[in-house]
Structure formats: structure tokens, C-alpha cells
Amino acid sequence: MDSIFISIEEIKKKYPDEWVLLGDPEIQNTSVLGGIVLYHSKDKKEVCYIGRDKTTGYSTVTIAFAGSLKQNRKIGILSRI
């Protein structure tokens, strides 16, 4: 992966509809503006588990989705209620 800061717009073009692990992200309010791409995949769990080893040396990391999430998406236990 590159060790260059890229904007969220570039991330969305380069990794469409993928989960992206970002090192040293720039965040404003609750929106991710960009960061250093450490790992990416269509599988969020893969990003969490495999990407964990790639976070050494970064003071902050975050995961962002480079696409549009479904509006009616149910999360975790809420989908069972």
C-alpha cells in the first residue's frame, strides 16, 4: 500500500465499494476526509483482522466504507428484534 495521504474522494475512486483501513485519518465531526490506506477489501472482517497487523506506527486508525451503504441496513442485535 502507499504511505501517502489521499482524500476520501480519491479513496472512493480507487477502492469503490470496499472497506478501507486508514492510518492517521483526517476526521471532521464524524466524516472521514482522508488518510493513509493501510489495507482494503470488500470484506469488513478481513480489514479488521488482517489489517490489524498493519497499524503499527500510526497514532490513530479508522475504517471507512468507500461506497454507499443501504439506508435500511440493520446492525447486529437490532436485526433480531
C-alpha positions in Angstrom: 0.0 0.0 0.0 1.0 3.6 -0.5 2.2 5.6 2.5 0.8 8.8 1.1 -2.3 10.7 2.5 -5.1 10.6 0.0 -8.6 12.2 0.1 -11.8 10.2 0.6 -12.8 11.2 -2.9 -9.7 9.5 -4.3 -10.2 6.5 -2.0 -13.7 6.1 -3.3 -12.5 6.1 -6.9 -9.5 3.8 -6.3 -11.4 1.3 -4.0 -15.1 1.5 -4.9 -17.5 -0.3 -2.6 -14.7 -1.6 -0.4 -13.9 -1.3 3.3 -10.6 0.7 3.8 -8.3 0.8 6.8 -6.8 4.3 7.2 -3.8 5.3 9.2 -3.6 8.8 10.6 -7.0 9.7 9.2 -8.3 13.3 9.0 -11.7 13.4 10.5 -14.1 16.4 10.8 -17.1 15.9 13.0 -18.0 12.3 12.1 -16.8 12.4 8.5 -13.6 10.9 7.3 -11.8 13.3 4.9 -8.8 11.1 4.0 -5.9 9.2 5.3 -3.1 6.7 4.5 -4.5 3.5 3.1 -3.2 0.5 5.1 -5.5 -2.2 3.8 -8.7 -2.6 1.8 -11.1 -5.4 1.0 -14.8 -6.0 0.2 -14.9 -8.0 3.4 -15.1 -5.7 6.5 -14.0 -8.6 8.9 -10.9 -9.2 6.7 -10.0 -5.5 7.0 -10.4 -5.7 10.8 -8.4 -8.9 11.3 -5.7 -8.8 8.6 -5.4 -5.0 8.7 -4.7 -5.1 12.5 -1.1 -6.1 11.8 -0.6 -3.1 9.5 -1.4 -0.4 12.1 2.0 -0.3 13.8 3.4 3.2 13.9 0.2 5.0 13.5 -1.2 7.0 16.4 -4.8 6.7 15.1 -6.6 4.4 12.6 -10.1 4.1 11.3 -12.2 2.0 8.9 -14.2 3.7 6.2 -16.5 2.4 3.5 -15.8 3.7 0.1 -19.3 3.4 -1.3 -22.9 3.9 -0.3 -24.4 1.8 2.5 -28.0 0.7 2.2 -30.4 3.0 4.0 -32.4 0.2 5.6 -29.4 -1.7 6.9 -29.9 -3.4 10.3 -26.9 -3.7 12.6 -26.1 -6.6 14.9 -28.7 -7.4 17.6 -31.1 -4.8 16.2 -31.8 -7.1 13.2 -33.1 -9.8 15.5 -35.5 -7.6 17.5 
